[in-house]
Amino acid sequence: MFNFVCRRNLSSKLKTEAAAKGWRGKLRGVAVVATVGIGGGIILYREWLRLDRALNYKMDPSIPDQRHTYIYITPTPPADDLVAQMRSKVKWRLSILEHFLEDKHPDVLSKLPLDRTNDDPWRLLKRAQFDNPQRRRTAVAKLAKKHHWIDAEYRAIAQACDQRTLIGLARSADVDARFFLAPPSLEDSKESREEGFKRLLGALPRDRIDRCTEFFTLRAMAEGKTVQAHDQSGMLSFGGNTLTFVTGLSKIPEEAREAVNLQALVSHSEVPSHCEEIVKLGGLQLLMKLCMSKAAVGSLKVQCYIARILANMALNEHLHIKIVQAGWVTVLASWMKSNYIPLAAHAARALINLDRDGATEKLDDGIFLLHPQTRTRQVLEADVVFVHGLLGGAFKTWRQQDKANKETKEPQREEAKEDEMSPADEKWTDCWPKTWLAKDCPHMRVLTISYDTHMSEWSAKCPFESEKRSLANRSTEILNKLHRAGVGQRPIIWVSHSMGGLLVKQMLLDACERSELQEVADQTHGVVFFSTPHHGSALAAASQQAKLLIYPSVEVKELIQDSPSLKNLHGRFRAFVQSRRLPVLSFGETKPMSIGLGVKTVVVPVESSHPGYGEYHSLDVNHLEICKPPSQRSLLYQLTLRFINHAVPRSLPHVLSERLREDLDGEDTAEVFYPLGMSFGE
C-alpha cells in the first residue's frame, strides 16, 4: 500500500515538471520572435525615415548655406596640391622657428639657411637694423627690391628709417624712389640766393686757405651789382690787386654766376674745418634752396657742382647726420640714376663717402668710381684706373668715337664697316669704361681720375700756384687720394692717355720710394699707354717757340722733346718694367690733327709713343681719337680688353663661386628652395 502511494506521488511530480518546461520553452520562443520583430521593425522604420528625409529634404532655415554632404564627394588631391600643402606646412613651421630664434637666439638664427619671404615692411626694417653687418646689408638689399607695396607702406618705412639704412637704400640698385622722403621745407627768407652766397663766403675763415681758394672767393664776392669790400667779424679783406682784377669782370648769365659762387664753395669744401663752418652758417640749406630753383633744375653743370661740394663735405663723418637731416640723400639718390654720367658719378661719390657700413675707402675730390657705383655682392678682383692727359677729363676723354663727326671719324676699313652694323653700336656711350668695360669685366673696380690741365697760363682757372700742376706735385697728391680710395689692396691695371701716361709712370716710381704706398707699385699688373709722349711732343716744342704769345703752361713745358726730365723718367720706368716683368700695351697715332691757325701735325709721333718695350700698335687715327674706340667690337677696344683680362686672370674659386651664385639666383632654383624657406645668402 505504501509503495503504491509513493509511486503515485512521483508520477504526479514528473508530470508537473514536464508541463512547466513546456511553458518556459514557449515563452522563450515568443520572446525571441518578439525581439526580432521589434528590432527589425525599428531598423526598417529608421531606414524608412532616412529615405524619407533624402526624398523630401528641407533646408534648415537657421543654416541657409548648409552644404549637402550627401552630394559632395571629397576628391583625392593631385600630387601638385600635396606638394604645395607640404611646402606650406614646412614654411609655416620654419616661420615659427625663425620667430622664436630671432627673439631668443639671433646668433643661432644667423647661422641657419633660413629665409622667410615675408613682405612685412616692419619686419624687414627690423632686420635692416640688426647688429650683424652681413645680415643687415642683406636685409637692406631685400628692402630695395620691394616695388609692389602701397605708398603708405613706403612712407611709413621712410619715416622710420635710420641714417645707415637710408644711405644703404640710396646705394642699392633699382631702389624704389618712394623709400625717400621729400627734403624738409625751407624757411622763408627775404635774402636772395646771391646775397646768401656772399654772406656765406664772406663769413668763412680766412686761415688755412691757399691763394686759389682766396682768388675764387674774391671773384665770387665781386660778381653782381655791389661789392661789400669791408672787413667785419673776421671776414676776408677784399683789397689789393686781386680785388681790382676781379671787379673788372662783367655781369654774366645766371648759370655762370651760380657756377662762380659754387667754384669758390668747392675750394672751401676741401678744407675740413671750413666744412663745419659751412654747416653752421646754413650752407646745406642754401645749397638746397639753389637745388630747388630753376637755375639748378635746368642746369646739369650747377647740379654737378652741388654734388661735388656734398661729396667733399661727406669726407667728414661727423657731418653725415647734418647732410642726411637736410634731405640730401633723397636728392643724391635721384641724381645717381641720371643718364648724365658726370652727375651720376658725383652723386655716387657723395653716397659712397656717406656709406660707412663696413666700408673704409673714401673718394677724395677728383677720384670717381665708375663701377660698381651701387652696393654689390660681386667679388672685386682688380682695379682698373683711367688717367686722362692734357686738356682731357675724367669722362670726356673716354667717350666713344663720334661717327657723325668727320674730324674724329675712324677711316672706313672693312672691319669698321662691319662694326657699325653690330648691335653693340646701336647706343652711343659717353664713357666706354663705364658702359662697356664694366659689363665685360664686372669683377673689377673701374676708377677714373680728374685733374685740371691747361695749354696756356692765360686759360688757367687760377693764375696762382702753377707749380702745383707739375708732374711731381700731381703725383704725390693723386697717389695719396688713390691710397685712401683703396687702390693697392688688389691688382691694378693703369689705362692712360697722352700726358696721363707720364703721370702714371711718375706715380709708380714715387710709390716705390714710400713704404706706405709700396703696395700700389707691387700690385700693378699692367699699364696701357694711349699715345703717351715718352720722349716729348712736337706740340710742346711749337708752344715753346711762341712762348711770348702762348705763355705755355707748366704741363706743356714738361713735354718738350728729349728734355732731361723726360729722359730720366723714361730710363727709371724702363728699369721698373724690366725688373718686375710688367706687361705693357701701347698705342700710337699716325694721323695729323689740327692744332689751330691752319696747322696740322701728329701730336705724338710713333718714335715718341713707342716706349721700346711691351706690345705696340700704331693706328691710323689722330691724338684725340686714339683713346676713343668706334665700337665695342673695334680692334682698339678688343686689344685693350684682352690685355686687361690677361693681366689679371680670374681665380678658380671666384669663378666657381660666381657661377654657383648665378645658378642659385635663377628662377627655377628659387621656386624649389624659397618655398621651403631656404636661401644661400644675398
TIDOKE-367964 format. One record per residue (C-alpha): x, y, z; residue in three letters. Coordinates in nm, 3 decimals, decimal comma, padded with zeros to 5 digits. Layout:
REM residues N
     east    north       up  resn
        X        Y        Z   ALA
...
//
This chain:
REM residues 682
     east    north       up  resn
   00,000   00,000   00,000   MET
   00,275   00,229   00,097   PHE
   00,463   00,155  -00,225   ASN
   00,160   00,235  -00,435   PHE
   00,118   00,575  -00,274   VAL
   00,483   00,664  -00,330   CYS
   00,473   00,572  -00,696   ARG
   00,156   00,777  -00,748   ARG
   00,313   01,086  -00,593   ASN
   00,629   01,051  -00,803   LEU
   00,429   01,020  -01,123   SER
   00,232   01,335  -01,046   SER
   00,554   01,532  -00,973   LYS
   00,713   01,431  -01,303   LEU
   00,406   01,537  -01,499   LYS
   00,406   01,877  -01,328   THR
   00,774   01,941  -01,409   GLU
   00,727   01,841  -01,774   ALA
   00,436   02,081  -01,809   ALA
   00,644   02,364  -01,659   ALA
   00,930   02,303  -01,901   LYS
   00,697   02,320  -02,199   GLY
   00,556   02,656  -02,099   TRP
   00,903   02,800  -02,040   ARG
   01,016   02,695  -02,392   GLY
   00,708   02,851  -02,545   LYS
   00,772   03,177  -02,357   LEU
   01,134   03,187  -02,475   ARG
   01,026   03,137  -02,835   GLY
   00,769   03,414  -02,807   VAL
   01,036   03,643  -02,658   ALA
   01,281   03,571  -02,939   VAL
   01,017   03,626  -03,204   VAL
   00,904   03,947  -03,037   ALA
   01,260   04,075  -03,007   THR
   01,339   04,001  -03,369   VAL
   01,016   04,154  -03,481   GLY
   01,052   04,470  -03,277   ILE
   01,423   04,511  -03,369   GLY
   01,358   04,455  -03,735   GLY
   01,070   04,693  -03,721   GLY
   01,285   04,960  -03,563   ILE
   01,555   04,911  -03,824   ILE
   01,304   04,921  -04,105   LEU
   01,148   05,234  -03,952   TYR
   01,484   05,414  -03,932   ARG
   01,569   05,322  -04,288   GLU
   01,230   05,449  -04,396   TRP
   01,291   05,779  -04,214   LEU
   01,633   05,823  -04,382   ARG
   01,481   05,753  -04,722   LEU
   01,202   05,997  -04,650   ASP
   01,448   06,271  -04,549   ARG
   01,650   06,207  -04,863   ALA
   01,348   06,230  -05,089   LEU
   01,178   06,516  -04,907   ASN
   01,479   06,723  -04,781   TYR
   01,407   07,065  -04,637   LYS
   01,698   07,301  -04,553   MET
   01,720   07,426  -04,201   ASP
   01,631   07,797  -04,221   PRO
   01,877   07,876  -03,942   SER
   02,164   07,750  -04,161   ILE
   02,084   07,876  -04,512   PRO
   02,427   07,792  -04,656   ASP
   02,449   07,438  -04,520   GLN
   02,622   07,210  -04,767   ARG
   02,453   06,890  -04,892   HIS
   02,702   06,645  -04,754   THR
   02,538   06,351  -04,921   TYR
   02,601   06,503  -05,266   ILE
   02,969   06,611  -05,247   TYR
   03,249   06,360  -05,258   ILE
   03,592   06,472  -05,139   THR
   03,832   06,412  -05,432   PRO
   04,183   06,279  -05,390   THR
   04,415   06,585  -05,416   PRO
   04,658   06,578  -05,708   PRO
   05,032   06,545  -05,646   ALA
   05,098   06,917  -05,705   ASP
   04,847   07,010  -05,436   ASP
   05,005   06,769  -05,195   LEU
   05,349   06,923  -05,258   VAL
   05,204   07,272  -05,214   ALA
   05,043   07,170  -04,886   GLN
   05,369   07,018  -04,770   MET
   05,563   07,333  -04,860   ARG
   05,306   07,547  -04,684   SER
   05,327   07,339  -04,368   LYS
   05,708   07,336  -04,378   VAL
   05,717   07,710  -04,439   LYS
   05,475   07,770  -04,152   TRP
   05,682   07,560  -03,914   ARG
   06,003   07,731  -04,026   LEU
   05,842   08,069  -03,969   SER
   05,755   07,968  -03,613   ILE
   06,112   07,851  -03,562   LEU
   06,251   08,172  -03,707   GLU
   06,025   08,389  -03,488   HIS
   06,147   08,202  -03,182   PHE
   06,515   08,214  -03,276   LEU
   06,501   08,578  -03,380   GLU
   06,366   08,679  -03,040   ASP
   06,560   08,435  -02,821   LYS
   06,872   08,328  -03,012   HIS
   06,955   08,567  -03,300   PRO
   07,314   08,438  -03,317   ASP
   07,191   08,087  -03,390   VAL
   06,946   08,218  -03,648   LEU
   07,221   08,395  -03,843   SER
   07,398   08,062  -03,898   LYS
   07,095   07,880  -04,037   LEU
   06,994   07,887  -04,408   PRO
   06,651   08,027  -04,330   LEU
   06,495   08,296  -04,543   ASP
   06,132   08,380  -04,490   ARG
   05,988   08,551  -04,794   THR
   05,797   08,782  -04,567   ASN
   05,663   09,105  -04,711   ASP
   05,603   09,263  -04,373   ASP
   05,774   09,606  -04,407   PRO
   05,838   09,642  -04,036   TRP
   05,996   09,301  -04,008   ARG
   06,229   09,380  -04,298   LEU
   06,318   09,716  -04,145   LEU
   06,396   09,547  -03,814   LYS
   06,628   09,309  -03,995   ARG
   06,796   09,602  -04,172   ALA
   06,888   09,740  -03,830   GLN
   07,049   09,420  -03,693   PHE
   07,390   09,437  -03,530   ASP
   07,526   09,168  -03,762   ASN
   07,671   09,361  -04,062   PRO
   07,622   09,083  -04,315   GLN
   07,258   09,020  -04,219   ARG
   07,197   09,394  -04,206   ARG
   07,324   09,453  -04,559   ARG
   07,129   09,151  -04,685   THR
   06,810   09,291  -04,534   ALA
   06,871   09,633  -04,692   VAL
   06,916   09,462  -05,029   ALA
   06,583   09,285  -04,982   LYS
   06,413   09,609  -04,890   LEU
   06,548   09,773  -05,204   ALA
   06,391   09,501  -05,419   LYS
   06,038   09,577  -05,299   LYS
   05,840   09,751  -05,570   HIS
   05,484   09,630  -05,506   HIS
   05,393   09,786  -05,172   TRP
   05,135   10,059  -05,142   ILE
   05,252   10,418  -05,099   ASP
   05,161   10,424  -04,730   ALA
   05,396   10,135  -04,655   GLU
   05,688   10,305  -04,830   TYR
   05,612   10,628  -04,648   ARG
   05,599   10,453  -04,311   ALA
   05,934   10,282  -04,368   ILE
   06,089   10,607  -04,494   ALA
   05,982   10,786  -04,177   GLN
   06,118   10,509  -03,955   ALA
   06,448   10,455  -04,139   CYS
   06,767   10,523  -03,951   ASP
   07,056   10,703  -04,121   GLN
   07,253   10,388  -04,202   ARG
   06,957   10,209  -04,361   THR
   06,856   10,514  -04,561   LEU
   07,203   10,554  -04,711   ILE
   07,218   10,182  -04,781   GLY
   06,891   10,203  -04,973   LEU
   07,017   10,502  -05,169   ALA
   07,322   10,299  -05,274   ARG
   07,114   09,999  -05,382   SER
   07,049   09,927  -05,748   ALA
   06,699   09,991  -05,882   ASP
   06,564   10,106  -05,546   VAL
   06,210   10,246  -05,534   ASP
   06,210   10,625  -05,504   ALA
   05,919   10,608  -05,257   ARG
   06,162   10,500  -04,985   PHE
   06,293   10,858  -04,972   PHE
   06,105   11,145  -04,815   LEU
   06,099   11,484  -04,981   ALA
   06,358   11,726  -04,838   PRO
   06,227   11,932  -04,545   PRO
   06,065   12,263  -04,623   SER
   06,295   12,562  -04,615   LEU
   06,224   12,863  -04,400   GLU
   06,100   13,167  -04,585   ASP
   06,374   13,425  -04,614   SER
   06,388   13,766  -04,774   LYS
   06,754   13,703  -04,850   GLU
   06,821   13,623  -05,216   SER
   07,042   13,332  -05,315   ARG
   07,314   13,567  -05,434   GLU
   07,308   13,755  -05,105   GLU
   07,315   13,423  -04,921   GLY
   07,627   13,306  -05,103   PHE
   07,802   13,637  -05,045   LYS
   07,718   13,618  -04,676   ARG
   07,837   13,257  -04,655   LEU
   08,162   13,307  -04,845   LEU
   08,240   13,627  -04,662   GLY
   08,192   13,464  -04,321   ALA
   08,419   13,166  -04,384   LEU
   08,757   13,173  -04,204   PRO
   09,050   13,336  -04,378   ARG
   09,309   13,098  -04,237   ASP
   09,424   12,768  -04,386   ARG
   09,327   12,857  -04,741   ILE
   09,556   12,866  -05,042   ASP
   09,581   13,152  -05,289   ARG
   09,348   12,986  -05,540   CYS
   09,073   12,948  -05,278   THR
   09,112   13,313  -05,192   GLU
   09,103   13,404  -05,561   PHE
   08,781   13,211  -05,624   PHE
   08,623   13,365  -05,314   THR
   08,714   13,719  -05,414   LEU
   08,585   13,664  -05,766   ARG
   08,251   13,537  -05,633   ALA
   08,220   13,830  -05,394   MET
   08,292   14,078  -05,674   ALA
   08,020   13,943  -05,905   GLU
   07,685   14,123  -05,911   GLY
   07,574   14,477  -05,870   LYS
   07,750   14,558  -05,544   THR
   08,070   14,454  -05,374   VAL
   08,098   14,459  -04,998   GLN
   08,464   14,538  -04,955   ALA
   08,465   14,592  -04,582   HIS
   08,604   14,350  -04,328   ASP
   08,365   14,254  -04,050   GLN
   08,390   13,986  -03,779   SER
   08,693   13,815  -03,926   GLY
   08,569   13,825  -04,285   MET
   08,809   13,823  -04,576   LEU
   08,961   14,154  -04,667   SER
   08,882   14,239  -05,028   PHE
   09,155   14,485  -05,101   GLY
   09,470   14,493  -05,309   GLY
   09,541   14,394  -05,664   ASN
   09,324   14,082  -05,658   THR
   09,006   14,284  -05,599   LEU
   09,100   14,521  -05,881   THR
   09,137   14,221  -06,111   PHE
   08,807   14,055  -06,029   VAL
   08,595   14,372  -06,019   THR
   08,671   14,419  -06,385   GLY
   08,459   14,114  -06,471   LEU
   08,132   14,199  -06,640   SER
   07,793   14,065  -06,549   LYS
   07,741   13,710  -06,668   ILE
   07,438   13,484  -06,721   PRO
   07,268   13,331  -06,418   GLU
   07,413   12,981  -06,464   GLU
   07,766   13,117  -06,495   ALA
   07,713   13,342  -06,191   ARG
   07,597   13,045  -05,984   GLU
   07,898   12,848  -06,111   ALA
   08,133   13,121  -05,986   VAL
   07,980   13,103  -05,637   ASN
   07,988   12,724  -05,636   LEU
   08,350   12,709  -05,757   GLN
   08,450   12,915  -05,455   ALA
   08,249   12,688  -05,227   LEU
   08,415   12,380  -05,383   VAL
   08,755   12,516  -05,283   SER
   08,640   12,580  -04,927   HIS
   08,481   12,234  -04,903   SER
   08,826   12,079  -04,945   GLU
   08,922   12,225  -04,605   VAL
   08,771   12,009  -04,324   PRO
   08,734   12,294  -04,075   SER
   08,559   12,506  -04,337   HIS
   08,307   12,227  -04,396   CYS
   08,197   12,261  -04,034   GLU
   08,158   12,636  -04,079   GLU
   07,956   12,585  -04,396   ILE
   07,711   12,370  -04,199   VAL
   07,693   12,616  -03,909   LYS
   07,627   12,907  -04,146   LEU
   07,335   12,729  -04,314   GLY
   07,526   12,628  -04,624   GLY
   07,336   12,300  -04,665   LEU
   07,004   12,483  -04,667   GLN
   07,138   12,747  -04,905   LEU
   07,250   12,476  -05,147   LEU
   06,908   12,310  -05,118   MET
   06,745   12,641  -05,199   LYS
   06,960   12,663  -05,510   LEU
   06,890   12,298  -05,593   CYS
   06,514   12,362  -05,593   MET
   06,543   12,673  -05,811   SER
   06,501   12,688  -06,186   LYS
   06,868   12,776  -06,220   ALA
   06,969   12,432  -06,090   ALA
   06,682   12,221  -06,222   VAL
   06,770   12,318  -06,577   GLY
   07,148   12,311  -06,535   SER
   07,346   11,987  -06,511   LEU
   07,658   12,195  -06,451   LYS
   07,512   12,352  -06,137   VAL
   07,391   12,013  -06,014   GLN
   07,740   11,867  -06,061   CYS
   07,891   12,150  -05,858   TYR
   07,643   12,090  -05,574   ILE
   07,705   11,714  -05,573   ALA
   08,080   11,775  -05,573   ARG
   08,055   12,003  -05,268   ILE
   07,842   11,748  -05,082   LEU
   08,087   11,468  -05,167   ALA
   08,375   11,675  -05,026   ASN
   08,179   11,752  -04,709   MET
   08,085   11,384  -04,670   ALA
   08,454   11,304  -04,618   LEU
   08,394   11,438  -04,265   ASN
   08,194   11,164  -04,089   GLU
   08,072   11,385  -03,805   HIS
   07,881   11,592  -04,063   LEU
   07,688   11,296  -04,205   HIS
   07,390   11,340  -03,974   ILE
   07,355   11,705  -04,082   LYS
   07,368   11,612  -04,451   ILE
   07,103   11,343  -04,402   VAL
   06,875   11,567  -04,195   GLN
   06,892   11,836  -04,463   ALA
   06,733   11,589  -04,708   GLY
   07,030   11,543  -04,940   TRP
   07,014   11,162  -04,951   VAL
   06,688   11,186  -05,146   THR
   06,843   11,427  -05,397   VAL
   07,163   11,226  -05,436   LEU
   06,970   10,900  -05,486   ALA
   06,779   11,068  -05,768   SER
   07,092   11,216  -05,928   TRP
   07,274   10,883  -05,917   MET
   07,013   10,748  -06,162   LYS
   07,081   11,032  -06,407   SER
   07,174   10,944  -06,764   ASN
   07,432   11,224  -06,749   TYR
   07,738   11,025  -06,642   ILE
   07,930   11,310  -06,468   PRO
   07,630   11,393  -06,245   LEU
   07,572   11,026  -06,162   ALA
   07,942   10,988  -06,078   ALA
   07,946   11,295  -05,849   HIS
   07,630   11,174  -05,670   ALA
   07,769   10,821  -05,637   ALA
   08,089   10,960  -05,488   ARG
   07,890   11,155  -05,228   ALA
   07,684   10,849  -05,129   LEU
   07,995   10,628  -05,114   ILE
   08,153   10,874  -04,871   ASN
   07,832   10,877  -04,666   LEU
   07,807   10,497  -04,659   ASP
   08,023   10,381  -04,368   ARG
   07,852   10,045  -04,312   ASP
   08,155   09,820  -04,333   GLY
   08,338   10,049  -04,577   ALA
   08,676   10,210  -04,516   THR
   08,757   10,360  -04,857   GLU
   08,684   10,726  -04,924   LYS
   08,679   10,908  -05,255   LEU
   08,856   11,243  -05,241   ASP
   08,789   11,525  -05,484   ASP
   08,885   11,413  -05,834   GLY
   08,852   11,037  -05,773   ILE
   08,544   10,873  -05,926   PHE
   08,419   10,516  -05,913   LEU
   08,253   10,423  -06,242   LEU
   08,183   10,062  -06,142   HIS
   08,031   09,945  -05,920   PRO
   07,852   10,262  -05,812   GLN
   07,597   10,070  -05,604   THR
   07,641   09,809  -05,335   ARG
   07,729   09,471  -05,482   THR
   07,786   09,110  -05,380   ARG
   08,036   09,071  -05,662   GLN
   08,388   08,979  -05,553   VAL
   08,609   09,259  -05,689   LEU
   08,940   09,113  -05,802   GLU
   09,119   09,414  -05,953   ALA
   09,118   09,792  -06,002   ASP
   09,131   09,949  -06,349   VAL
   09,238   10,313  -06,314   VAL
   09,191   10,558  -06,603   PHE
   09,415   10,867  -06,617   VAL
   09,346   11,136  -06,879   HIS
   09,600   11,368  -07,033   GLY
   09,645   11,730  -07,133   LEU
   09,311   11,914  -07,175   LEU
   09,131   11,588  -07,104   GLY
   08,873   11,496  -06,844   GLY
   08,766   11,208  -06,625   ALA
   08,471   11,137  -06,856   PHE
   08,507   11,317  -07,189   LYS
   08,845   11,162  -07,271   THR
   08,693   10,814  -07,260   TRP
   08,383   10,869  -07,474   ARG
   08,305   10,662  -07,780   GLN
   08,430   10,798  -08,111   GLN
   08,161   11,016  -08,266   ASP
   08,096   10,880  -08,615   LYS
   07,890   11,182  -08,711   ALA
   08,198   11,400  -08,673   ASN
   08,422   11,376  -08,977   LYS
   08,716   11,509  -08,781   GLU
   08,702   11,222  -08,531   THR
   08,565   10,955  -08,761   LYS
   08,779   10,645  -08,794   GLU
   08,885   10,554  -09,150   PRO
   08,638   10,318  -09,311   GLN
   08,825   09,990  -09,301   ARG
   08,634   09,672  -09,370   GLU
   08,621   09,574  -09,006   GLU
   08,498   09,919  -08,911   ALA
   08,211   09,894  -09,158   LYS
   08,110   09,563  -09,008   GLU
   08,129   09,709  -08,658   ASP
   07,884   09,982  -08,748   GLU
   07,616   09,720  -08,803   MET
   07,675   09,540  -08,475   SER
   07,409   09,558  -08,201   PRO
   07,666   09,692  -07,955   ALA
   07,685   10,016  -08,155   ASP
   07,316   10,092  -08,152   GLU
   07,355   10,315  -07,848   LYS
   07,638   10,568  -07,831   TRP
   07,818   10,597  -07,499   THR
   07,970   10,899  -07,329   ASP
   08,209   10,682  -07,128   CYS
   08,310   10,341  -07,259   TRP
   08,487   10,233  -06,935   PRO
   08,153   10,262  -06,753   LYS
   07,929   10,126  -07,028   THR
   08,145   09,860  -07,197   TRP
   08,427   09,764  -06,963   LEU
   08,202   09,739  -06,657   ALA
   07,985   09,493  -06,848   LYS
   08,276   09,289  -06,984   ASP
   08,468   09,291  -06,653   CYS
   08,204   09,306  -06,377   PRO
   08,454   09,159  -06,130   HIS
   08,677   09,469  -06,147   MET
   08,650   09,816  -05,998   ARG
   08,670   10,088  -06,261   VAL
   08,801   10,425  -06,141   LEU
   08,878   10,746  -06,325   THR
   09,082   11,048  -06,217   ILE
   09,012   11,415  -06,278   SER
   09,263   11,700  -06,256   TYR
   09,288   12,041  -06,421   ASP
   09,528   12,092  -06,712   THR
   09,592   12,389  -06,938   HIS
   09,778   12,457  -07,261   MET
   09,841   12,815  -07,164   SER
   09,861   13,002  -06,838   GLU
   09,624   13,253  -06,995   TRP
   09,346   12,994  -06,976   SER
   09,420   12,869  -06,625   ALA
   09,124   12,883  -06,386   LYS
   09,353   13,016  -06,116   CYS
   09,653   13,235  -06,206   PRO
   09,838   13,136  -05,889   PHE
   10,030   12,832  -05,764   GLU
   10,104   12,694  -06,109   SER
   10,386   12,489  -05,956   GLU
   10,123   12,256  -05,807   LYS
   10,045   12,134  -06,158   ARG
   10,388   11,978  -06,213   SER
   10,417   11,601  -06,256   LEU
   10,596   11,560  -05,923   ALA
   10,338   11,752  -05,720   ASN
   10,044   11,597  -05,901   ARG
   10,187   11,250  -05,847   SER
   10,207   11,299  -05,471   THR
   09,856   11,442  -05,445   GLU
   09,685   11,179  -05,662   ILE
   09,877   10,889  -05,504   LEU
   09,752   10,989  -05,160   ASN
   09,395   11,013  -05,288   LYS
   09,411   10,675  -05,461   LEU
   09,552   10,516  -05,146   HIS
   09,253   10,645  -04,944   ARG
   09,025   10,504  -05,215   ALA
   09,163   10,156  -05,153   GLY
   09,384   10,135  -05,461   VAL
   09,666   09,896  -05,377   GLY
   09,452   09,640  -05,194   GLN
   09,404   09,437  -05,514   ARG
   09,578   09,407  -05,854   PRO
   09,590   09,730  -06,059   ILE
   09,579   09,796  -06,433   ILE
   09,652   10,154  -06,539   TRP
   09,497   10,296  -06,858   VAL
   09,636   10,635  -06,962   SER
   09,615   10,885  -07,246   HIS
   09,886   11,130  -07,352   SER
   10,036   11,313  -07,054   MET
   09,838   11,083  -06,823   GLY
   10,087   10,808  -06,910   GLY
   10,374   11,023  -06,782   LEU
   10,178   11,082  -06,462   LEU
   10,125   10,707  -06,417   VAL
   10,498   10,644  -06,461   LYS
   10,580   10,914  -06,205   GLN
   10,327   10,776  -05,954   MET
   10,460   10,420  -05,977   LEU
   10,818   10,535  -05,926   LEU
   10,715   10,754  -05,633   ASP
   10,519   10,465  -05,479   ALA
   10,836   10,255  -05,477   CYS
   11,006   10,515  -05,258   GLU
   10,729   10,545  -04,998   ARG
   10,672   10,250  -04,766   SER
   10,304   10,330  -04,706   GLU
   10,243   10,331  -05,083   LEU
   10,468   10,040  -05,178   GLN
   10,162   09,820  -05,230   GLU
   10,050   10,042  -05,519   VAL
   10,367   09,954  -05,708   ALA
   10,364   09,591  -05,600   ASP
   10,001   09,540  -05,704   GLN
   10,047   09,691  -06,051   THR
   09,986   09,412  -06,305   HIS
   09,982   09,610  -06,628   GLY
   09,989   09,953  -06,795   VAL
   09,813   10,070  -07,113   VAL
   09,950   10,380  -07,290   PHE
   09,741   10,566  -07,549   PHE
   09,980   10,799  -07,737   SER
   10,193   10,879  -07,436   THR
   10,482   11,114  -07,528   PRO
   10,760   10,915  -07,361   HIS
   11,018   11,132  -07,541   HIS
   10,817   11,456  -07,563   GLY
   10,574   11,616  -07,806   SER
   10,612   11,840  -08,109   ALA
   10,320   12,043  -07,977   LEU
   10,523   12,141  -07,673   ALA
   10,813   12,248  -07,895   ALA
   10,582   12,467  -08,103   ALA
   10,438   12,623  -07,788   SER
   10,785   12,691  -07,656   GLN
   10,881   12,873  -07,975   GLN
   10,579   13,100  -07,936   ALA
   10,605   13,127  -07,560   LYS
   10,577   13,506  -07,555   LEU
   10,240   13,478  -07,726   LEU
   10,105   13,149  -07,596   ILE
   10,254   13,165  -07,246   TYR
   10,274   12,782  -07,221   PRO
   10,160   12,617  -06,902   SER
   10,371   12,411  -06,664   VAL
   10,227   12,094  -06,815   GLU
   10,332   12,190  -07,168   VAL
   10,682   12,286  -07,060   LYS
   10,733   11,937  -06,917   GLU
   10,651   11,781  -07,257   LEU
   10,939   11,937  -07,450   ILE
   11,103   11,678  -07,674   GLN
   11,406   11,500  -07,532   ASP
   11,407   11,709  -07,215   SER
   11,639   11,582  -06,938   PRO
   11,347   11,524  -06,702   SER
   11,163   11,306  -06,956   LEU
   11,478   11,106  -07,032   LYS
   11,534   11,045  -06,662   ASN
   11,170   10,942  -06,609   LEU
   11,178   10,708  -06,908   HIS
   11,501   10,539  -06,802   GLY
   11,384   10,480  -06,447   ARG
   11,049   10,342  -06,558   PHE
   11,212   10,110  -06,812   ARG
   11,413   09,961  -06,527   ALA
   11,093   09,932  -06,321   PHE
   10,920   09,739  -06,603   VAL
   11,213   09,509  -06,669   GLN
   11,277   09,425  -06,305   SER
   10,914   09,331  -06,248   ARG
   10,844   09,190  -06,595   ARG
   10,546   09,421  -06,608   LEU
   10,311   09,375  -06,908   PRO
   10,275   09,695  -07,114   VAL
   10,040   09,769  -07,406   LEU
   10,098   10,086  -07,613   SER
   09,905   10,251  -07,896   PHE
   10,041   10,521  -08,125   GLY
   09,879   10,766  -08,366   GLU
   09,983   10,824  -08,727   THR
   09,719   11,072  -08,840   LYS
   09,780   11,450  -08,810   PRO
   09,522   11,676  -08,647   MET
   09,456   12,048  -08,648   SER
   09,614   12,245  -08,364   ILE
   09,486   12,585  -08,476   GLY
   09,588   12,860  -08,716   LEU
   09,556   12,613  -09,004   GLY
   09,841   12,398  -08,874   VAL
   09,814   12,018  -08,875   LYS
   10,060   11,784  -08,707   THR
   10,097   11,444  -08,547   VAL
   10,090   11,548  -08,183   VAL
   10,278   11,241  -08,054   VAL
   10,476   11,072  -08,334   PRO
   10,549   10,699  -08,333   VAL
   10,909   10,746  -08,222   GLU
   10,778   10,912  -07,904   SER
   10,471   10,694  -07,837   SER
   10,671   10,370  -07,872   HIS
   10,832   10,310  -07,531   PRO
   11,073   10,046  -07,659   GLY
   10,924   09,763  -07,454   TYR
   10,598   09,570  -07,436   GLY
   10,332   09,529  -07,706   GLU
   10,288   09,819  -07,950   TYR
   10,023   09,901  -08,214   HIS
   10,015   10,206  -08,444   SER
   09,671   10,309  -08,572   LEU
   09,554   10,544  -08,845   ASP
   09,389   10,786  -08,603   VAL
   09,477   11,123  -08,454   ASN
   09,566   11,219  -08,098   HIS
   09,206   11,268  -07,985   LEU
   09,073   10,951  -08,148   GLU
   09,342   10,716  -08,014   ILE
   09,156   10,656  -07,684   CYS
   08,804   10,661  -07,829   LYS
   08,710   10,324  -07,981   PRO
   08,440   10,347  -08,251   PRO
   08,260   10,040  -08,121   SER
   08,273   09,765  -07,865   GLN
   08,393   09,526  -08,134   ARG
   08,666   09,754  -08,266   SER
   09,029   09,644  -08,266   LEU
   09,125   09,923  -08,026   LEU
   08,879   09,814  -07,758   TYR
   08,924   09,441  -07,805   GLN
   09,303   09,465  -07,768   LEU
   09,260   09,669  -07,451   THR
   09,002   09,427  -07,310   LEU
   09,220   09,126  -07,389   ARG
   09,520   09,287  -07,220   PHE
   09,322   09,364  -06,904   ILE
   09,184   09,011  -06,879   ASN
   09,527   08,857  -06,935   HIS
   09,692   09,088  -06,682   ALA
   09,451   08,979  -06,408   VAL
   09,326   08,624  -06,476   PRO
   09,029   08,523  -06,267   ARG
   09,095   08,283  -05,983   SER
   08,919   07,947  -05,998   LEU
   08,745   07,982  -05,657   PRO
   08,597   08,316  -05,761   HIS
   08,478   08,177  -06,094   VAL
   08,314   07,878  -05,928   LEU
   08,163   08,098  -05,657   SER
   08,015   08,333  -05,915   GLU
   07,872   08,051  -06,123   ARG
   07,719   07,890  -05,816   LEU
   07,566   08,222  -05,717   ARG
   07,422   08,266  -06,065   GLU
   07,277   07,916  -06,055   ASP
   07,124   07,968  -05,713   LEU
   06,984   08,305  -05,816   ASP
   06,793   08,151  -06,106   GLY
   06,414   08,142  -06,114   GLU
   06,395   07,762  -06,121   ASP
   06,611   07,732  -05,813   THR
   06,409   07,997  -05,635   ALA
   06,091   07,800  -05,698   GLU
   06,248   07,496  -05,533   VAL
   06,428   07,646  -05,235   PHE
   06,242   07,964  -05,138   TYR
   05,903   07,795  -05,073   PRO
   06,090   07,574  -04,828   LEU
   06,221   07,884  -04,651   GLY
   06,580   07,827  -04,763   MET
   06,832   08,070  -04,905   SER
   07,202   08,063  -04,980   PHE
   07,282   08,425  -04,898   GLY
   07,211   08,753  -05,067   GLU
//
